[in-house]
Every structure is written in C-alpha cells, then in structure tokens.
C-alpha cells in the first residue's frame, strides 16, 4: 500500500533542484479509466514498464511488470492520453521527495512524498519550501492530467523563506549525484542530462558546485521572477 501526499512547487525552486541534482525524463501513457483500477505504460531510462494500480479498503496497491521497450512504445501509441515530465529524487530525512516538472501538460511543478500508511502520512510535516497541498484534488493526479489535461498552469508562491528552507535541505544532504541520460529510439523522447539541466561537465563527469553558487543562481532567478510581478 502506498499513500502519496502531493504539493505544488514554485517553478524556480524546481529548476534549482534540477540544476543541482539532474533529472530523469519519463513518459507515461494511460489506458481508459476503469472502476477501482488504473493501468498505464511508463517509459523510463532504457526500459518500459506496464503498471497496474488497484484501489482497496486499505489503500492503493501498485504492481509493475517490465516489458520489451518496443512493446512499450507500441502500447504508448494506443493509450488514451500521455504525460511527459522530468523527475528528481531529493532525500529528506529518512525518505525521498519526488520533484516533477511537467512538459506536457506544460507549466506544472510538484513535490510528492510517499508513505506506507495513513499514520505516516498524517505525521509528516511539509517543509517550508513546499507549496499548497493538492493531494485530494483529482485534477492534479497524473492520470487526470494525461486523460483530461490541465485547466491552467499553476505556480506556487516564491518567497525568501522558501528559498532559505530549500537551501537548508540541500545543505543537509548535499552530494552531487551522477544521472544517467534518458535515451529513446523514438522522436517522442529527448534525453535530459546534467549537461542540459545541471552544472557543466568535464569528460562526462559532473563538476561539483557549492551551495554559494547555487544560492547566487537562485537569487538571480528569484529576482527575475519577482521583477515580473512588479507593476510598471
């Protein structure tokens, strides 16, 4: 059983995390809705997965089976709808947060945390850099985004307090992680590598950056964002 709490995230904070940690790109295609179950195909890195999620009295149970990559592309072609996003894992205490930046539908940014049961989920205190919670809003579910799209892009507020809290999170677990690019034998999928989304590389190896450099880059990004919101 998996319970997920999902929060909106300021786009600038999502880009900062991706720039520091890199990201993996994923495409998910969903089959038509069925009562008490959801099925979809996921393309990630160099593999394809067929996923089935069933809803029961104790929560959701998700099962996945790896299928040949060519089969995954064939299944994707007959899906009712798709989403295309990049995902970064960020360690928070004893669990991972998932940072998702959507290209399709465009302009949506989320941070999600998974739990084993309701008690764990209720006991989790969102970090100050998390935006408003949307866990119970069906329109923000990945299946809904794939099948019905997004009403509009929505960005969480960006504040100095949120920036400071995120930098504290990065500092507590700061390691530069190597990321494998996502490659696909299809024009549908472009690779996302640290060369595109993170710091410069030398001979394929990530170049370590400092928190001061990240904070300076974030402050420039934040200043541009705040200037856009100021009246002329």
C-alpha positions as MATLAB code, in Angstrom:
seq = 'XXXXXXXXXXXXXXXXXXXXXXXXXXXXXXXXXXXXXXXXXXXXXXXXXXXXXXXXXXXXXXXXXXXXXXXXXXXXXXXXXXXXXXXXXXXXXXXXXXXXXXXXXXXXXXXXXXXXXXXXXXXXXXXXXXXXXXXXXXXXXXXXXXXXXXXXXXXXXXXXXXXXXXXXXXXXXXXXXXXXXXXXXXXXXXXXXXXXXXXXXXXXXXXXXXXXXXXXXXXXXXXXXXXXXXXX';
ca = [
       0.000    0.000    0.000;
       1.305    3.417   -0.934;
      -0.062    6.786    0.115;
       1.229    9.877   -1.609;
       0.971   13.488   -0.493;
       1.477   15.997   -3.306;
       2.215   19.711   -3.138;
       2.593   22.459   -5.699;
       6.133   23.790   -6.035;
       7.463   27.136   -7.184;
       8.896   26.704  -10.685;
      12.145   28.481   -9.764;
      12.729   26.106   -6.849;
      12.044   23.098   -9.083;
      14.577   24.365  -11.620;
      17.140   24.949   -8.856;
      16.795   21.361   -7.627;
      17.052   20.019  -11.167;
      20.107   22.180  -11.883;
      21.875   20.829   -8.796;
      20.821   17.174   -8.965;
      19.964   16.499  -12.603;
      16.758   14.762  -13.677;
      15.379   11.731  -15.455;
      12.705   12.128  -18.087;
       9.640    9.873  -18.132;
       6.646    9.397  -20.407;
       3.503    7.748  -19.094;
       0.546    6.728  -21.231;
      -2.751    5.851  -19.555;
      -5.419    3.450  -20.752;
      -9.135    4.348  -20.430;
     -10.413    4.642  -16.868;
     -11.795    1.586  -15.102;
     -13.541    1.263  -11.773;
     -11.158    0.650   -8.862;
      -8.132    0.182  -11.116;
      -5.726    2.194  -13.216;
      -3.352    0.835  -15.844;
      -0.627    2.602  -17.765;
       2.709    2.177  -19.516;
       5.815    4.043  -18.369;
       8.981    4.682  -20.359;
      11.990    5.499  -18.197;
      15.718    5.373  -18.940;
      16.159    2.358  -21.234;
      13.179    0.279  -20.144;
       9.405    0.103  -20.337;
       7.022   -0.863  -17.532;
       3.384   -1.908  -17.562;
       1.794   -0.729  -14.315;
      -1.475   -1.719  -12.646;
      -2.818    0.106   -9.587;
      -5.847   -1.242   -7.734;
      -7.781    0.579   -5.031;
      -8.923   -1.343   -1.978;
     -10.176   -0.642    1.552;
      -6.607   -0.285    2.844;
      -5.329    1.985    0.101;
      -3.717    1.613   -3.311;
      -1.641   -1.391   -4.366;
       0.649   -0.913   -7.341;
       2.191   -3.731   -9.376;
       4.544   -3.321  -12.322;
       5.979   -5.642  -14.960;
       8.865   -4.863  -17.270;
       8.105   -5.347  -20.956;
      10.344   -5.083  -24.045;
      10.985   -1.468  -24.994;
       9.427   -1.921  -28.435;
       6.263   -3.245  -26.790;
       6.215   -0.223  -24.514;
       6.262    2.150  -27.482;
       3.504    0.132  -29.182;
       1.360    0.322  -26.041;
       2.019    4.050  -25.761;
       0.617    4.548  -29.252;
      -2.789    3.134  -28.221;
      -3.072    4.892  -24.854;
      -5.910    7.332  -24.249;
      -3.599   10.108  -23.026;
       0.013   10.871  -22.069;
       2.109   12.972  -19.739;
       5.755   13.896  -20.219;
       7.818   15.081  -17.257;
      11.237   15.080  -15.610;
      11.725   13.698  -12.110;
      14.398   14.327   -9.497;
      14.706   12.454   -6.201;
      15.720   14.554   -3.218;
      16.458   12.916    0.129;
      14.548   14.419    3.062;
      15.314   12.768    6.364;
      14.561    9.053    6.014;
      12.547    9.285    2.802;
      12.717   10.634   -0.745;
      10.792   13.572   -2.156;
       9.959   13.414   -5.861;
      10.310   16.695   -7.761;
       8.303   16.615  -11.004;
       8.475   19.230  -13.746;
       5.864   18.665  -16.473;
       6.496   19.439  -20.115;
       3.109   18.046  -21.126;
       0.855   19.476  -19.785;
       3.263   22.386  -19.572;
       3.838   24.637  -16.592;
       3.115   22.310  -13.647;
       5.587   21.613  -10.836;
       5.045   19.249   -7.918;
       6.844   17.793   -4.936;
       5.482   14.454   -3.713;
       6.284   12.235   -0.737;
       5.200    8.594   -0.394;
       4.218    6.804    2.807;
       3.470    3.227    3.803;
       0.278    4.021    5.717;
      -2.114    6.780    6.795;
      -0.389    7.263   10.138;
       2.926    8.040    8.452;
       1.229   10.383    6.007;
      -0.592   12.313    8.747;
       2.574   12.598   10.829;
       4.590   14.239    8.058;
       5.092   17.995    8.358;
       5.563   19.642    4.938;
       8.786   21.592    4.625;
       8.576   25.394    4.355;
       9.558   25.292    0.664;
       6.575   23.098   -0.211;
       3.654   24.917   -1.808;
      -0.071   24.345   -1.197;
      -1.103   20.697   -0.818;
      -3.156   19.232   -3.675;
      -3.216   15.575   -2.589;
      -7.014   15.364   -2.567;
      -7.555   17.341   -5.784;
      -8.222   14.772   -8.506;
      -7.393   17.238  -11.305;
      -3.722   17.145  -10.248;
      -3.449   13.369  -10.392;
      -1.166   12.109  -13.171;
      -3.971   10.043  -14.701;
      -6.259   13.063  -14.814;
      -3.530   15.226  -16.355;
      -2.933   12.571  -19.024;
      -6.591   11.988  -19.912;
      -8.057   15.460  -19.394;
      -5.132   17.842  -19.428;
      -4.679   20.799  -17.097;
      -7.147   23.637  -16.730;
      -4.230   26.059  -16.452;
      -0.629   26.130  -15.299;
      -0.274   26.974  -11.637;
       2.830   28.094   -9.795;
       3.305   28.084   -6.027;
       4.344   31.388   -4.400;
       8.077   32.105   -4.329;
       9.408   33.667   -1.129;
      12.753   34.264    0.541;
      11.688   31.938    3.366;
      11.025   29.121    0.889;
      14.415   29.653   -0.777;
      16.246   29.615    2.548;
      14.432   26.446    3.637;
      15.302   24.673    0.378;
      18.968   25.623    0.670;
      18.947   24.214    4.219;
      17.512   20.966    2.840;
      20.172   20.764    0.123;
      22.950   21.513    2.594;
      21.956   18.742    4.986;
      22.236   16.065    2.282;
      24.453   17.773   -0.267;
      26.038   15.320   -2.712;
      26.316   15.653   -6.461;
      24.662   12.578   -7.922;
      25.528   11.247  -11.361;
      22.458   10.875  -13.550;
      22.023    8.556  -16.491;
      20.531   10.249  -19.539;
      17.196    9.016  -20.813;
      17.543    7.695  -24.354;
      14.757    6.503  -26.600;
      14.655    5.024  -30.112;
      11.859    7.489  -30.844;
      11.449   11.187  -31.577;
       8.907   11.343  -28.761;
      11.639   11.160  -26.147;
      14.559   13.542  -25.767;
      17.289   12.852  -23.236;
      17.715   15.010  -20.157;
      21.248   15.102  -18.814;
      23.181   17.146  -16.315;
      24.741   18.968  -19.257;
      21.272   20.343  -20.046;
      19.795   20.739  -16.603;
      22.743   20.874  -14.228;
      26.274   22.181  -13.862;
      28.938   21.865  -16.544;
      30.625   18.524  -17.123;
      34.174   17.531  -17.902;
      34.819   14.233  -19.714;
      31.360   13.047  -18.771;
      31.887   13.624  -15.053;
      29.769   16.039  -13.062;
      31.575   19.110  -11.781;
      30.876   19.725   -8.120;
      29.236   23.008   -7.297;
      28.946   24.836   -3.994;
      25.875   25.995   -2.145;
      27.066   29.589   -2.528;
      26.980   29.184   -6.317;
      23.537   27.609   -6.173;
      22.213   30.319   -3.869;
      23.617   33.047   -6.135;
      21.972   31.447   -9.171;
      18.712   31.056   -7.288;
      18.739   34.653   -6.087;
      19.166   35.812   -9.694;
      16.273   33.590  -10.746;
      14.169   34.801   -7.841;
      14.896   38.447   -8.621;
      13.803   37.949  -12.229;
      10.602   36.275  -11.056;
       9.795   38.993   -8.532;
      10.533   41.750  -11.081;
       7.967   40.225  -13.450;
       5.334   40.610  -10.755;
       6.062   44.279  -10.064;
       3.870   46.935  -11.724;
       5.482   49.015  -14.436;
];
